[in-house]
Amino acid sequence: MIDYIKGEIVDLTPARMVMECGGIGYDIQISLTTFTAFHGKSEGKIYIYEVIREDAHLLFGFSDTMERELFLLLTSVSGVGPNTARMILSSLQPTELIQAIASKDEEALTGVKGIGLKTAQRILVDLKNKVKSMETWTDLPAQHVTRILNAKVAEEAVAALVMLGFQKSASQKAVISILKGNPAMQVEQVIKSALKML
């Protein structure tokens, strides 16, 4: 299983990216959110989810692990396939999607092309409890969330804290609190500070 690909961005469109790594060009399906994150860059690191079918081997790419996690949650809902999930993530920012699910906002989901009322209701029912731990990411103004998510420091710190046995939601709250006060902190410093808080 491929976790991420790091390399040169050879081609980038709002729905597709070709990233070259080790002499191989990977054709990656992306959302508009991910396109925006990589627009204007010549290289980068993209998180991958593989879909292997009889007739195709597809790679879906995400600018951060939060968007990938939401993609996986969406595709776990009956009737929501990878392309529908990508359409939702192209229409709504990850933080907007979390807020829509948390506040049972049917209108936000039915506003997405191809999403009917029944599918929207199924998404809200199935994912209501699953996104609770992710809601902490939406507590900050958008610019802070973007800065933290793009910094990757938060992701690495939370992952390390979870591996150390702390709950994900508590780890996220601690990391956000620390980075809100000092966005330039290194991941080791964030982890050390969080250990004192948890």
N, C-alpha and C positions, 0 to 999 in steps of 0.2 A: 504494500500500500504506500502510495506517495503522500507525504505529509505537506511538503512545500517544495517549490522550485525557486531557485535563486539564479538570476542570470540577466542577459541582455534582452530588452524589449525590442523585437524586430518589427512587429506590427501591432497596432492598437486601434480598435474601433469600439463603439459603445456596447457591442455585444460579444466581442471576440478579441483575444490577445494571442500573439505568437511570441513565446519566450524561448530564447536559445540558451541551452545549458549543456556544456560538454560536447558541443558540436551537433546536438540534437535540437530541432525546433519543435516545441510543444504547442499544439493547438488547444487553447483553453477558452471555454465558454465563461463569460463574465457578466455581471450585472452593471447597470449604469453607475451604481455606487462605487464599485471597484474601478470602473473606467475613470471616474472623476479623481479617485485617489492616485491613479498612475499617470494621468494625463500630463504630458510634458516631460516625463522622466524617460531616461534611456536605459535604465536598469532597475531591478527591484527584486523583492521576495514576495511570492504569491502563495497563499495557502490553498491546498488542493483537496477536492473530494472526487474520487473516481466512481464512475458509473459504468459497470461492465455488463453488456447485454449480448445476446447471440449475434445481433447484427451490427453492434457498435461498441467502441471503447471510448467513452467520453471523459474529459477532464473539466471540472467546474472549478473556477478560481475565485479567491476572495482576498481582499486587501488586509483583512485581519481575522482572527479566530472567532470573534464575536459574530461577524456576518456568517461565517461558515456554520457556527452552532445554530443560528437561526434558520439557515437553509436546511440543515438536518432535521430540525424540529418541524419545519413546514412540510418536508417530504414524508414525515412520519404520519401525517394526517391523511386519511383515506380520501382519494380523489385529487390530491395535490402531488403532481409529478415534479421532476427537476426543472422543467421549463416554466411551469407555473410559479414555482418557488422563486426562480430567477426573475420572473416578471414582477412579483410582489416586492422583491428586494431592489428592483430597478425603480419602482414607483414610490417606495417608502424607504427613508433612511432607517438603519437598524434601530436607532433610538425611538423613531416615530412608530415603528412596527411594535416594539415592546410596549410603548405607551398605549397604542391602539388595542392590543390584546389585553393589557392590564385594565383598561377602562371600558372593555367590551364595546368598542367603537365599530359597529357593523359598517357604517358609512365609509370609513377610511378604507376598509377592505373591499367593499363592493365598488369603490371608485377605481379599483385596479382592473385593467382590461382582462376579460375572461373569468373574473371572479363573480359568481352569482351569490344570492343571499344564502342559499343552503351551504355552499362551500365556506362562505365567510363565517356562518354560525358554527360550523364544524371546527374551523380553525380556532375560534374564540373558546369553544368548550374544551377541545382537546389540549390546547396550549396554555390556558389560563394559569394553571399551577406550575407548569414547566418554566414559564418566563419570570416567575416571582423572584428567583435568585438573581436574575439579570436586571431587575428594575433599578438596582442601585446605580447602574451606569447612567440612568436617565435623571438622576437627582441634580446633576450639575447643568449649568447653561451649555448650550450646544458647542460653543467654542472650546470650553474646558474638556467636554467629552471627546471632541475631535482631536484635540491636542494630546489627551491621555491615550486614546486608542491608537493614534498614529505613532506615538512614542514607543510603542511595543514594551516599554519598561513595565507598565501596569500588567500586561498579559503575562510576562515572564515572572514577575513577582507573585502574582496570584497563583500561577501554576506551581511555583516552588512552595508556597505556603500550603496549598492543597496536598502536595506530595508529602509535606511534613505532618499532615494529619488534621489541618484546620479546615473548617467548613468554608465552602466556596463563597457564600454570600457574606460571611463575616470577613473573610480575606479581602473581598472586593471593597467593602466599606472602608476597611483600614487603609488599603492602598490608595483609594480615591482621596481619602482625608489627608494622607501624607503628601500625595502629589499635588493636591489643590494648594497646599501651603508652600510647596517647593517643587515645581514642575521639572526642574533640571536634575533632580537626584538620580544617581546611578541605581541599577537594580539591586545591588548588594546592600546599599544604604537603605533602600525602601524596605527590603526584607527584614533587616535588623530592626528598623523602627517599628515595623508591623508586629514583630515578635514581642516587643515590649507592650503593645496595645492589646494583643489577643490573649 
